[in-house]
């Protein structure tokens, strides 16, 4: 029986939450919006969710990501920052 290992490297995209948060903050500033204005857009009673997004502690839900991309005038793909992770697969 042949015991040769299959070594194929697969690159899996993973969201870099910290970099995505910094990106959200940068895009918000470039759009000329304050956190308070963003809070009003989303109808949040407090700005905590937006601060968590910007710190990379949480990501917007898909619905909120859609609103965020429209509000900032960019595609969702321009908001999310990915990092590649290597994984061996057979």
C-alpha positions in Angstrom: 0.0 0.0 0.0 1.4 3.4 -1.0 1.6 5.9 1.9 2.4 8.9 -0.2 0.7 12.0 1.2 -1.3 14.2 -1.0 0.0 17.8 -0.6 -2.1 20.2 -2.4 -2.3 23.7 -0.9 -5.6 25.5 -1.0 -6.0 29.2 -0.2 -9.1 30.0 1.7 -10.2 33.6 1.9 -11.0 34.8 5.4 -12.3 38.2 6.4 -9.7 40.3 8.3 -12.0 41.9 10.8 -9.5 44.5 12.1 -8.6 45.6 8.6 -12.2 45.7 7.5 -13.1 47.8 10.5 -10.3 50.3 9.6 -11.6 50.3 6.1 -15.2 51.1 7.2 -13.9 54.0 9.3 -11.8 55.3 6.4 -14.6 55.0 3.9 -17.0 56.7 6.3 -14.6 59.7 6.7 -14.0 59.9 2.9 -17.8 60.0 2.4 -17.9 62.9 4.8 -20.1 61.1 7.3 -20.0 61.2 11.1 -20.8 58.2 13.2 -23.9 60.0 14.4 -25.0 60.4 10.7 -24.4 56.7 10.2 -26.4 55.9 13.3 -29.3 57.8 11.8 -29.0 56.0 8.5 -29.3 52.6 10.2 -31.9 53.8 12.7 -29.8 52.6 15.6 -30.7 54.0 19.0 -26.9 54.1 19.9 -23.8 54.2 17.8 -22.2 51.2 19.5 -22.7 48.8 16.5 -20.9 51.2 14.2 -18.0 51.7 16.7 -17.8 47.9 17.0 -17.6 47.6 13.2 -14.8 50.2 13.0 -12.8 48.5 15.8 -13.1 45.2 14.0 -15.0 43.6 17.0 -18.1 42.8 14.8 -19.1 42.8 11.2 -22.3 44.2 9.8 -25.1 41.8 9.0 -25.6 41.2 5.3 -28.6 43.5 5.3 -26.5 46.2 7.1 -23.6 45.6 4.7 -25.9 46.3 1.8 -27.0 49.6 3.3 -23.4 50.5 4.3 -22.2 50.0 0.7 -25.0 52.1 -0.7 -24.5 54.8 1.9 -20.7 54.9 1.3 -21.1 54.7 -2.5 -18.9 51.6 -2.8 -19.4 47.9 -3.6 -19.5 45.5 -0.7 -16.3 43.9 -2.1 -14.6 47.3 -1.5 -15.5 47.3 2.2 -14.4 43.8 3.1 -10.7 43.1 3.5 -9.6 39.5 3.1 -6.6 37.6 4.2 -5.6 34.2 2.6 -5.1 31.2 4.8 -3.3 28.1 3.5 -4.7 24.7 4.1 -3.5 21.3 2.9 -6.2 19.3 1.1 -6.3 16.0 -0.8 
